Amino acid sequence: MSKKKYLFFDIDGTLAAGGYENFYIPDSAKLAIDKLKKAGHFLCIATGRAQALAIDTMKDLGFENMVSDGGYGVTINNSLIGIKPLPKKEIVALIRECQEKGFPWGIQIDNSATRTVPDDRFQKVAHDIYMKQRIVEGLDPEDYENIYKAYVACSIEEEKTLKSLKNLPWYRFHENYLFVEPSYKSVGIKKVMDYFGADYKDAVVFGDSGNDISMFKDDWTKVAMGNAIPELKELADYVTDDVDKNGIYNACEKLGLYTPVTC
């Protein structure tokens, strides 16, 4: 007897290979998704990306549900339910510290693919192709009710001097700058599971990076990619192959997920 499972996939480094510059979904992952759908399982994205930056990938893969913004955003049946902002007081404190130290910074003030910055210094340091940029002279985080992400262009050594970071979730995906964003994917996953009245134990999560750690601590099945960081592999129930070496396909086959659901 095969039971319906609720599958949550990180995007970058899990479903997708090549990084931001050479992003692609391996054919084996696409085949796995097709077989999982036919088997009758529930499929959902679980990404740190802003909802606006992940929606195209979600639709291209034929998904209708997504946990975005590191767990703070939830999309159900192709409709955005909402995105919780970061704590404003702590974000303002971080920006003030960046201003004092002269570190270029930016903030995300809406659900879009655009980073708002006070000048052109951030792009000169970051050389970023991930997001568009809008310059607002005199930009002040105090002027915005909701801030969903912040970005700081600094070196690894310089980040150690930012005392305000200890009060915020953050991660460095790029050498030249760091992301201040939620890292609570398990929160969003539970919201989705609750919406559909599903048992948490029927969830299966797939990830590779530090921002996936939160969803690798609950009592559900946890699958780490072969290219995952060591800390995630230690928390995993199963470690599959690399993302570009049929990792998703092989994991789902190993877990018996291609068998049609009967209950």
C-alpha positions in Angstrom: 0.0 0.0 0.0 1.5 3.4 -1.1 0.5 6.4 1.0 0.3 10.0 -0.4 3.3 12.1 0.5 3.8 15.8 0.6 7.1 16.6 -1.2 8.9 19.9 -0.6 11.8 20.8 -2.9 14.4 23.6 -2.5 15.3 25.1 -5.9 18.9 26.1 -6.2 21.3 23.2 -5.7 18.4 20.8 -5.2 16.0 20.9 -8.2 18.2 23.2 -10.2 21.9 23.0 -11.1 24.3 25.5 -12.6 23.9 28.3 -10.0 22.3 31.7 -10.9 24.5 32.2 -13.9 23.8 28.9 -15.6 20.5 27.9 -14.0 18.9 24.8 -15.4 16.6 21.9 -14.2 18.2 18.5 -15.1 16.1 16.3 -17.3 16.2 13.6 -14.7 14.6 15.9 -12.2 11.8 16.8 -14.7 11.2 13.1 -15.3 11.0 12.5 -11.5 8.5 15.3 -11.1 6.3 13.9 -13.9 6.4 10.5 -12.3 5.6 11.8 -8.9 2.6 13.7 -10.2 1.3 10.6 -11.9 1.8 8.6 -8.8 -0.5 11.0 -6.9 1.8 12.8 -4.5 1.6 16.5 -3.5 4.5 18.6 -4.8 5.6 22.0 -3.5 8.6 24.3 -3.8 10.4 25.3 -0.6 12.8 28.2 -1.4 14.6 31.1 0.2 13.9 33.1 -2.9 11.3 35.9 -2.9 8.0 34.6 -4.3 8.3 36.9 -7.3 11.7 35.4 -8.1 10.5 31.8 -7.8 7.1 32.0 -9.4 8.3 31.3 -12.9 10.2 28.2 -11.9 7.2 27.0 -9.9 4.9 27.4 -13.0 7.5 26.0 -15.4 7.6 22.8 -13.4 3.8 22.6 -13.1 3.7 23.2 -9.4 0.8 25.1 -7.8 2.1 25.5 -4.3 5.2 27.1 -2.8 6.9 28.0 0.4 9.0 31.1 -0.5 11.0 33.8 1.3 12.7 31.3 3.5 9.4 30.1 5.0 7.8 33.5 5.4 5.9 33.3 2.1 3.1 30.8 1.2 1.5 30.3 -2.1 -1.5 27.9 -2.3 -3.2 26.8 -5.5 -1.3 29.5 -7.4 -2.4 32.3 -5.1 -0.1 34.1 -2.7 -1.5 33.8 0.8 0.9 36.3 2.2 4.5 37.1 3.1 5.6 37.9 6.6 8.2 40.8 6.7 11.4 40.8 8.7 11.5 42.5 12.1 11.8 46.2 11.2 13.7 47.3 14.3 16.5 44.8 13.8 16.7 45.6 10.0 17.0 49.4 10.7 19.7 48.7 13.3 21.7 46.7 10.7 21.3 49.4 8.0 22.5 52.1 10.5 25.5 50.0 11.3 26.2 49.5 7.6 26.0 53.3 7.1 28.4 53.9 9.9 30.9 51.4 8.5 30.5 52.4 4.9 29.2 49.1 3.7 26.9 49.3 0.6 23.4 47.9 1.3 20.0 47.4 -0.2 16.6 46.3 0.9 13.6 44.5 -0.7 10.4 46.5 0.1 7.9 44.5 -2.0 7.4 41.2 -3.6 9.4 41.8 -6.7 12.6 41.1 -8.5 14.0 44.6 -7.6 16.4 45.6 -4.9 16.1 49.2 -3.7 19.4 50.9 -2.9 20.5 54.4 -1.9 23.2 54.7 -4.6 25.1 52.7 -7.1 27.8 51.4 -4.7 26.1 48.1 -4.0 26.2 47.0 -7.7 29.8 48.1 -8.1 30.8 45.8 -5.3 28.4 42.9 -5.7 28.4 42.6 -9.6 25.0 41.0 -9.1 22.9 39.6 -11.9 20.3 38.0 -9.5 18.0 41.1 -9.2 17.2 44.4 -10.8 18.2 47.5 -9.0 16.3 50.7 -8.2 18.2 53.7 -6.8 16.2 55.9 -4.3 18.3 58.9 -3.2 18.1 59.3 0.6 16.7 55.8 1.0 15.8 55.2 4.7 14.4 51.8 5.9 12.4 53.7 8.5 10.2 55.0 5.7 8.9 51.5 4.8 6.4 49.5 6.8 7.5 46.2 5.5 11.0 45.0 4.6 11.3 41.5 3.3 15.0 41.1 2.7 18.2 43.1 3.1 21.6 42.8 1.4 25.0 43.9 2.5 28.0 44.1 0.2 31.0 43.2 2.3 33.8 40.6 2.7 33.7 37.6 5.0 36.1 39.4 7.3 34.0 42.6 7.3 30.8 40.7 8.1 32.3 39.7 11.4 32.2 43.3 12.5 28.5 43.6 12.0 27.1 43.1 15.5 23.5 43.6 14.3 23.6 40.4 12.2 23.4 38.3 15.4 19.8 39.4 15.8 18.8 38.4 12.2 18.7 35.3 10.0 21.3 35.7 7.2 23.3 33.6 4.7 26.1 34.2 2.2 25.3 32.8 -1.2 27.8 35.0 -3.0 31.4 36.0 -2.3 30.7 39.7 -2.5 27.6 40.1 -0.5 25.3 38.5 2.0 21.5 38.0 2.2 19.5 38.9 5.3 16.4 36.8 4.8 14.3 34.3 6.8 15.6 30.8 7.2 12.6 29.1 8.6 11.3 26.9 5.8 9.8 24.5 8.3 7.3 27.3 9.4 6.0 27.6 5.8 5.9 23.9 5.3 3.8 23.4 8.4 1.4 26.1 7.2 1.0 24.3 3.9 0.5 20.9 5.6 -2.1 22.5 8.0 -4.0 24.0 5.1 -4.4 20.6 3.5 -5.0 18.8 6.8 -2.0 16.6 6.3 0.1 14.7 8.9 3.5 16.2 9.3 5.0 12.7 9.2 3.9 12.4 5.6 6.2 15.3 4.5 9.4 14.6 2.6 11.9 17.5 2.2 14.8 17.9 -0.2 17.6 20.4 0.3 21.3 21.2 0.0 22.3 24.4 1.8 22.5 26.2 5.1 19.1 27.8 4.6 17.5 24.3 4.5 18.7 23.3 8.0 15.4 24.5 9.6 13.4 22.0 7.6 15.8 19.2 8.5 15.0 19.2 12.2 11.3 18.0 12.2 9.9 14.5 12.4 9.5 14.0 8.6 11.6 12.4 5.9 14.7 14.5 5.1 16.7 14.0 1.9 20.1 15.8 1.4 21.6 16.2 -2.0 25.0 14.7 -2.7 26.3 18.3 -3.1 24.8 19.4 0.2 26.8 20.9 3.0 28.1 18.4 5.6 25.8 19.9 8.4 22.7 19.0 6.3 23.9 15.5 5.4 24.3 14.8 9.2 20.7 15.7 9.7 19.4 13.8 6.7 17.6 10.4 6.7 19.0 9.8 3.3 21.8 11.3 1.2 21.2 11.1 -2.6 23.5 11.9 -5.5 24.4 15.4 -6.7 21.8 17.6 -8.3 23.4 17.2 -11.7 23.9 13.4 -11.3 20.2 12.4 -11.1 20.0 13.2 -7.4 16.3 13.9 -7.3 15.3 11.0 -9.5 17.4 8.5 -7.6 16.2 9.6 -4.2 12.5 9.3 -5.2 13.2 5.9 -6.7 15.0 4.8 -3.5 12.1 6.0 -1.4 9.5 4.1 -3.5 7.7 7.3 -4.5 7.0 6.3 -8.1 4.5 3.7 -6.9 0.9 5.0 -7.4 -0.8 6.2 -4.3 -3.5 4.0 -2.9 -4.4 5.8 0.3 
